[in-house]
């Protein structure tokens, strides 16, 4: 590997070449998925007659915002859904999920988490005390622990049979801050079939964060009723400056719209304020950007496996999201990885990441994110809780060649700790 602008050790450069050479067949599969999804996206833009006029901003109440409505239609078609809400005013993936939960669930209902405990920021939403959580509004919450890292279908079925108040089953596609594998769409489909066999009427809600456009199909295409996610992850293409989405069955999306704004107003209000252009551009760019992120993750897995670290998924494994886990085994190496990755970022490369008490998390967290959009998870970033087994969660890389260099610089810093 030739790195004229960076002082990469000859040993690491040779390992980089070896890692990259070993995953060319995997890269070819990623390219095929990207090509399919980009064609699907082009068809959605053409069939919904996207025009320059859709980029015009609206203010005030936003009644009759043509661009906002067209974006919903394009997004729904690209995701294989009946309907979608795509808004810059949805602040994060957690916010999108919260809107969906409160939009569908009512007092006396029960929410069942089929993939164990949700990631940290959702725990206060479902079971916090006195903070406006679902529990405060009389919605019960229960979860089925994973079995060997996979959904326990038998236990889920037994819970559904035993409790008629279960109205919604929540499936988290990505791993969160855990070491269990992310779920592929096929695995989600198998789980949905098993759930619907017991309770056909139950609402299946998939937290799709980090999973959009990783495969050629999405969860709603295997009978998920509703999905949600963030636009500063996959579907924003590294261009959307903020926002989130909810998509799925039309009747359920409409209920979410009523919660998003106000009952009786729903999706009819909400000025775009000039955001439509970046949201359209981000969605258009998303299949390619996700493909680049996937390559970056596969390369990182191959390189760090050669360096002797445990990685998940392995380079050749089928992936359900863009997240790459590297078990670094100690806080010093974890911090070094994040500092090295930050040093290979186009923005704030001079900043030194430090662990801190991040709101919504139960321990200190360190993050590396030298991104054009604050907190973007599709741009190259890494974060980790400072707790056993000291695994770093890397995601993103909208340009593979830059992503590869960021990973190399992270490896350099880890190697310094080793020496």
C-alpha positions, -999 to +999 in steps of 0.1 A: +000+000+000+014+034-010+008+061+017+029+091+006+012+115+030+011+093+061+038+074+079+024+039+079+049+013+091+061-012+063+048-041+084+013-026+087+012-016+050+020-052+040-007-065+063-031-040+047-024-053+012-029-089+025-062-080+041-075-062+011-065-090-013-082-115+009-117-099+007-120-092-030-147-118-034-167-102-005-162-067-022-177-081-054-208-092-035-212-058-019-209-042-053-237-063-066-260-053-037-250-016-043-258-018-080-293-034-073-301-008-046-290+021-067-311+009-096-341+006-072-335+041-060-333+056-095-366+039-104-382+054-073-370+089-082-382+086-118-416+070-110-424+097-084-413+125-109-389+142-086-382+178-098-363+209-088-395+224-075-395+197-048-364+214-033-382+247-027-384+255+010-416+261+029-421+280+062-447+284+089-471+255+091-458+240+059-492+232+044-490+218+009-453+211+010-449+192-023-413+183-017-420+168+017-448+147+003-427+135-027-399+126-004-422+104+017-433+087-015-398+081-029-386+068+005-416+044+008-410+029-026-372+025-021-379+007+012-407-014-002-433+001+021-468+013+017-461+047+033-433+067+050-427+097+072-393+113+065-387+145+085-357+167+095-377+174+126-373+138+138-341+143+158-326+108+160-332+071+156-343+069+192-367+098+186-382+080+155-386+048+175-402+067+203-427+084+180-436+050+166-440+033+200-462+061+214-481+063+181-492+027+182-493+016+219-521+026+243-526+022+281-530-014+290-510-026+260-477-045+264-446-041+243-425-073+239-388-069+230-379-101+211-342-094+208-334-089+245-327-056+261-327-027+237-297-004+234-291+021+262-309+051+249-342+032+245-343+019+280-356+052+295-382+053+268-398+020+276-393+017+314-381+050+329-399+063+360-415+097+360-398+109+328-428+104+304-419+069+295-443+042+282-445+029+317-458+063+329-486+061+304-497+026+315-479+006+287-461-025+301-428-037+288-413-072+288-383-087+270-372-122+260-334-127+264-315-139+235-305-176+234-269-181+221-270-147+206-302-153+186-339-147+192-355-174+214-384-182+191-399-208+215-399-184+244-413-155+223-442-178+211-449-188+247-450-152+259-474-143+231-497-172+240-496-163+277-502-126+275-531-113+253-521-077+261-490-078+239-498-055+211-464-049+196-432-070+192-400-050+189-371-064+169-337-047+171-318-054+139-284-041+149-264-054+179-263-021+199-235-023+225-235-061+226-216-088+210-246-107+195-248-108+157-269-083+138-300-098+122-302-103+084-335-096+067-340-133+061-336-140+099-361-112+106-385-128+081-382-162+098-389-146+132-419-127+119-434-159+104-431-176+138-447-146+156-476-142+132-483-179+134-491-175+171-506-140+170-514-128+134-527-094+146-497-083+166-477-054+152-441-062+143-419-032+147-382-033+135-356-009+147-338-007+113-309+016+124-276+007+106-293-019+084-309+001+055-295-008+020-271-034+034-291-060+016-314-059-015-346-063+007-358-044+037-377-057+068-411-044+055-407-067+025-407-097+048-439-086+065-426-063+092-454-038+099-433-008+108-397+002+108-378+033+118-343+048+117-321+078+116-311+099+085-276+105+099-271+068+095-275+048+063-305+064+045-291+099+048-262+089+025-237+111+045-255+142+031-286+146+052-277+170+081-303+155+105-336+137+105-353+104+109-380+082+093-408+058+100-422+035+073-444+005+068-482-001+068-502+030+058-526+028+087-498+025+112-477+053+096-507+075+099-511+068+136-474+077+140-480+110+121-507+119+145-483+114+174-454+132+155-473+165+154-509+166+169-540+145+166-560+158+137-531+175+120-507+146+114-485+148+084-503+178+069-481+203+087-443+206+091-424+231+070-393+218+053-373+250+059-350+242+029-340+207+041-357+188+012-328+191-012-303+176+012-327+148+022-334+139-014-296+140-022-288+119+008-314+092+000-301+092-036-266+087-025-274+062+003-270+028-016-235+038-028-224+053+006-237+022+024-217+000+000-185+020+008-192+016+045-196-021+041-163-024+024-146-003+051-160-027+077-150-058+059-115-044+054-112-035+091-123-070+101-097-086+078-069-063+090-075-066+127-080-103+125-045-105+109-033-084+139-046-111+162-078-095+175-113-111+176-137-095+152-174-097+147-186-102+120-157-120+104-148-106+070-165-134+051-197-135+072-231-123+059-239-089+075-271-074+086-257-039+093-227-017+088-213-021+123-179-038+128-169-049+163-133-053+173-125-068+207-095-049+218-093-064+253-083-034+273-092+003+278-058+016+266-061-001+232-097+009+229-089+046+236-059+043+212-081+030+184-106+059+187-078+084+188-061+070+157-094+069+138-101+105+148-067+114+135-076+100+101-108+121+099-113+150+075-129+172+103-114+177+138-085+154+131-065+173+157-091+166+185-082+139+211-113+118+220-117+113+257-142+090+276-171+109+291-205+104+308-228+105+277-265+111+285-285+078+282-256+055+289-248+036+320-210+040+318-184+062+302-184+062+265-156+072+240-164+083+205-143+091+174-163+111+148-145+136+127-175+140+105-191+168+085-224+161+104-222+159+141-228+124+153-231+109+119-228+071+120-225+067+082-194+088+081-164+069+095-168+068+133-162+045+162-176+044+197-174+022+227-185+019+263-156+016+287-165-018+301-156-054+295-148-068+269-135-034+257-149-038+222-150-009+198-180-005+175-169+010+142-193+021+115-194+041+084-170+053+058-188+070+029-155+066+008-138+033+011-103+046+003-105+073+030-121+048+054-093+023+049-067+050+058-086+059+089-087+022+100-049+020+093-042+050+115-063+034+142-043+002+139-010+022+141-021+037+175-032+003+188+002-012+177+020+015+197+001+004+229+011-032+221+048-022+218 
